[in-house]
Amino acid sequence: MDDVRRAEAWIDDAARLMGEAGGEGRLDLSGTSMLPHLRPGDGLWIDFSPRIPRAGDVVVFRQAGALLVHRVLGHRTRGPHG
């Protein structure tokens, strides 16, 4: 297992354990997609407890090996054709 996969597995395990314990943790931001509200270097306190996000929530998720932070704008419902 290379270092990147080992780090990703550690993050996934830590997030799962924090969620099971209803814990919180800190994530330091490095991107600019949330400017001007969140800046690189800002810290986010993350609630790892599982719940369904609501409009206005800021969520953290993994995509293509990276942790991404976005604000939920709303939910789409699927129509009869998917």
C-alpha positions in Angstrom: 0.0 0.0 0.0 1.5 3.3 -1.0 1.6 6.4 1.3 -1.4 8.1 -0.4 -3.6 5.0 0.0 -2.5 4.5 3.5 -3.3 8.2 4.4 -6.7 7.9 2.7 -7.5 4.7 4.6 -6.4 6.4 7.9 -8.7 9.4 7.2 -11.6 7.1 6.3 -11.1 5.1 9.5 -10.8 8.2 11.6 -13.9 9.7 10.2 -15.9 6.5 10.7 -14.7 6.2 14.3 -15.5 9.9 15.0 -18.9 9.4 13.5 -19.6 6.4 15.7 -18.5 8.3 18.7 -20.5 11.4 17.7 -17.3 13.3 17.7 -15.9 16.4 16.0 -12.6 17.3 14.4 -10.8 20.1 12.7 -10.0 20.4 9.0 -7.8 23.1 7.6 -8.8 24.4 4.2 -6.5 24.7 1.2 -8.7 25.6 -1.8 -10.5 28.7 -3.0 -13.9 27.3 -4.1 -15.7 28.7 -1.0 -14.3 32.3 -1.2 -15.1 34.8 0.1 -16.8 33.0 3.0 -14.0 30.4 3.6 -10.4 31.1 2.8 -7.3 28.9 2.5 -5.9 28.3 6.0 -9.3 28.7 7.7 -10.2 25.8 10.0 -13.5 24.0 10.0 -14.9 22.1 12.9 -16.6 19.0 11.5 -19.4 17.1 13.2 -18.8 13.5 12.1 -22.2 12.2 13.2 -24.2 10.8 10.4 -27.2 12.8 9.3 -28.9 14.0 6.2 -27.6 17.4 5.2 -30.0 20.3 4.8 -29.9 23.3 2.5 -27.3 25.8 3.9 -25.1 23.1 5.6 -21.4 22.9 4.7 -20.5 19.3 4.0 -17.2 17.5 3.6 -16.9 14.4 1.4 -14.3 12.4 -0.5 -14.2 12.4 -4.3 -11.4 11.0 -6.4 -9.1 10.7 -3.3 -9.6 14.3 -2.2 -11.6 15.8 0.7 -14.0 18.4 -0.7 -16.0 21.1 1.1 -19.2 22.5 -0.4 -22.4 24.2 0.8 -25.6 22.3 0.2 -28.0 24.4 -1.9 -30.9 22.0 -1.9 -32.0 18.5 -2.7 -33.1 17.1 -6.0 -35.8 14.5 -6.2 -35.7 12.0 -8.9 -38.6 11.9 -11.3 -40.3 8.8 -12.6 -37.6 8.4 -15.3 -34.6 8.6 -12.8 
